Amino acid sequence: MSYGITTTVALPFDETVTAIRAALATQGFGVLTEIDMAATLKAKLDVDMPPQVILGACNPPLALRALQAEESIGLLLPCNVTVRDAGDGTSVVEALDPKVMVGVTGNEALRAVADEAADRLGAALAEVGSGDE
């Protein structure tokens, strides 16, 4: 089973981050957290790497439904979306497939909310992407 949804974006990194934030908002997701992996690894380990961020995206109505179905689902929330610089003016955007929640928990009551979250995340990635990988 694949655990991610991936697309390549024909935009530089900074423009891709802006575009995916807007696309997520269109699908009802807000970004609660942003972790700059390149800056963190540089500061902590003095390692240079291409730009990459992890966006913690949340759609409150979907999060509520998931929590009502599985009170410990907060361990798998928010939905993580990563953006990384792929070089040559392109970026890769990936999201953890929410359907993984059903597999991890074994709770079939999560299936409908996971399917809807996956559809919405997929639509956001499709809005900014040039093709699935």
C-alpha positions in Angstrom: 0.0 0.0 0.0 1.3 3.4 -0.9 1.2 5.9 2.0 1.5 9.1 0.0 0.0 11.2 -2.7 2.6 12.9 -4.8 2.8 15.5 -7.6 5.5 17.4 -9.4 5.1 21.1 -9.7 6.6 23.2 -12.5 7.3 26.1 -10.2 10.2 27.0 -8.0 10.1 26.1 -4.3 8.8 29.4 -2.8 6.1 29.7 -5.4 5.0 26.1 -4.8 4.7 26.6 -1.1 2.5 29.6 -1.8 0.4 27.7 -4.4 -0.2 24.6 -2.2 -1.2 26.8 0.7 -3.8 28.4 -1.5 -5.0 25.1 -2.9 -5.3 23.6 0.6 -7.4 26.6 1.6 -9.7 26.0 -1.4 -10.2 22.5 0.0 -11.0 23.7 3.5 -7.5 23.1 5.0 -5.6 25.6 7.1 -1.9 25.3 7.8 -1.4 25.0 11.6 2.3 24.3 11.5 5.3 24.7 9.2 8.6 23.0 9.8 11.5 24.2 7.7 13.5 21.0 7.5 16.5 22.5 5.7 16.9 25.3 8.2 16.4 22.9 11.2 18.9 20.4 9.9 21.4 23.2 9.2 21.0 24.7 12.7 21.1 21.3 14.5 23.5 19.3 12.4 25.2 21.8 10.2 23.9 19.8 7.2 23.1 21.6 3.9 20.1 20.2 2.0 17.7 21.5 -0.6 14.7 23.5 0.7 12.0 21.4 2.2 9.0 22.2 4.5 6.4 20.1 6.3 3.0 21.8 6.4 0.6 20.5 9.1 -2.7 21.0 7.3 -6.1 20.7 9.1 -9.7 20.7 7.9 -11.5 21.2 11.2 -14.8 19.4 10.2 -12.9 16.4 9.0 -10.7 16.4 12.1 -13.8 16.5 14.3 -15.3 13.6 12.4 -12.1 11.6 12.7 -11.8 12.3 16.5 -15.4 11.2 17.0 -14.7 7.9 15.3 -11.3 7.3 17.0 -10.4 9.4 20.0 -6.7 8.7 19.6 -6.6 9.7 16.0 -4.9 13.0 17.1 -1.7 11.0 16.9 -2.0 11.0 13.1 -3.2 14.6 12.8 -2.8 17.1 11.2 -2.4 15.9 7.7 1.2 16.4 6.7 2.0 17.9 3.3 5.6 18.3 2.3 7.1 20.6 -0.3 10.7 20.0 -1.5 12.9 21.7 -4.1 13.5 19.1 -6.9 16.0 21.4 -8.7 15.6 22.9 -12.2 12.8 25.2 -11.1 10.5 22.3 -10.1 9.2 21.1 -6.7 7.7 17.9 -5.4 4.5 18.1 -3.2 3.6 15.1 -1.2 0.8 14.4 1.3 0.3 11.5 3.7 -2.7 9.5 2.3 -5.3 9.8 5.0 -6.5 6.3 4.1 -3.5 5.1 6.1 -5.4 6.1 9.2 -7.8 3.2 8.6 -5.0 0.7 8.1 -3.1 1.9 11.2 -6.1 1.9 13.5 -8.1 -0.9 12.0 -11.2 1.3 12.6 -13.5 1.1 9.6 -15.5 4.0 11.1 -12.7 6.2 9.8 -13.0 5.1 6.2 -15.6 7.8 5.1 -13.7 10.7 6.6 -10.3 9.3 5.4 -11.7 8.9 1.9 -13.0 12.5 1.9 -9.8 13.9 3.3 -7.8 12.0 0.6 -10.1 13.3 -2.1 -9.6 16.9 -0.9 -5.8 16.6 -0.5 -5.6 14.9 -3.9 -7.6 17.8 -5.4 -5.3 20.4 -3.8 -2.2 18.6 -5.2 -3.8 18.3 -8.6 -4.5 22.0 -8.6 -0.8 22.8 -8.3 0.7 19.8 -9.9 1.8 19.0 -13.4 1.3 15.2 -13.0 1.2 12.4 -10.5 4.4 10.4 -9.9 
